[in-house]
Amino acid sequence: MDHRSAIGLDKQAADPAKEIPFSGVFRFANGKLTAVIKDLANPNGIGFSPDGKTLYVSNSGPKMFVNRYPVRQDETLGNPSVLISYPDTPNNEVPDGLKLDSAGNIWTTGPGGIRVITPGLRRNTRRSNTTIRRASCHWVTPPACFWR
């Protein structure tokens, strides 16, 4: 089976409506769309460091991880390195999106809950969570606060 993602298509990667043979991360600049990352099976989250010098991309499977890519002065990407990897799990807990705050902390989901990764990997905190889903809301309740 082809594990390249096609989220939103009925047959995912095997769906005949899939228009390109890979899942990727794209850059739009100067009127041109370019695939800058083509070797991830399921990219599912993207963010830049506050200074714009590092791009972070999460991958939802079959191998689950968050990669970091140096952004060169010419705005191309350098070679990736794995920031954090997750063990294979038999359930549906996968990295699903990420966000960086103004201090450069990376907030990402993964097996076991929400991860907060500080710059320089000084802390990798796992927050247990409970989610309550309604039609247009997603509630996350870490131990010390309540997000909507």
Rosetta blueprint (number, residue, H / E / L):
1 M L
2 D L
3 H L
4 R L
5 S L
6 A L
7 I L
8 G L
9 L L
10 D L
11 K L
12 Q H
13 A H
14 A H
15 D L
16 P L
17 A L
18 K L
19 E L
20 I L
21 P L
22 F L
23 S L
24 G L
25 V E
26 F E
27 R E
28 F E
29 A E
30 N L
31 G L
32 K E
33 L E
34 T E
35 A E
36 V E
37 I E
38 K L
39 D L
40 L L
41 A L
42 N L
43 P E
44 N E
45 G E
46 I E
47 G E
48 F E
49 S L
50 P L
51 D L
52 G L
53 K L
54 T E
55 L E
56 Y E
57 V E
58 S E
59 N E
60 S E
61 G L
62 P L
63 K L
64 M E
65 F E
66 V E
67 N E
68 R E
69 Y E
70 P E
71 V E
72 R L
73 Q L
74 D L
75 E L
76 T L
77 L E
78 G L
79 N L
80 P L
81 S E
82 V E
83 L E
84 I E
85 S E
86 Y E
87 P L
88 D L
89 T L
90 P L
91 N L
92 N L
93 E L
94 V L
95 P L
96 D L
97 G L
98 L E
99 K E
100 L E
101 D L
102 S L
103 A L
104 G L
105 N L
106 I E
107 W E
108 T E
109 T E
110 G E
111 P L
112 G L
113 G E
114 I E
115 R E
116 V E
117 I E
118 T L
119 P H
120 G H
121 L H
122 R L
123 R L
124 N E
125 T E
126 R E
127 R E
128 S L
129 N L
130 T L
131 T E
132 I E
133 R E
134 R L
135 A L
136 S L
137 C L
138 H E
139 W E
140 V E
141 T L
142 P L
143 P L
144 A L
145 C L
146 F L
147 W E
148 R L
